Amino acid sequence: MGFKENLKEQLNFSGMYVKELAALSGVKKQTIDSYLNVNSCMPSADSAVAIAQTLGVSVEFLVTGNDIKSKTILYPTEAKIVADLTAQMDKKYRKIVVAVIKSIKKLEDEEK
């Protein structure tokens, strides 16, 4: 798969809309739409980095579908369970789960 397909997959997995990705990444919605349309184009390095960081993946993953770093990370069993269950949910519920987890993480970071 290429950038377009990997970006679509990550958007779907995250439950994020293009409008949200644009707001969070600082990349214009029209620009992201151009990466996703039939005649898709490749993003600039700056845009690819901003999009990847917002989605929580590497640029390499968005471009190739492979991420060397993710192969070396050992996720706790609980994280795998959450990922598996979330992947089985409808998009609107995945979006809620992601929002809840982000809120909890933000609270944890603020306590430090």
Buried (B, 14 or more C-beta within 10 A) or exposed (E): EEBBEBBBBBBEBBBBEBEBBBEBBEBEBEBBEBBBEEEBEEBEEEBBBBBBEBBEBBBBBBBBEEBEEEEEEEEEEEEEEBEEEBEEEEBEEBBBBBEEEEEEEEEEEEEE
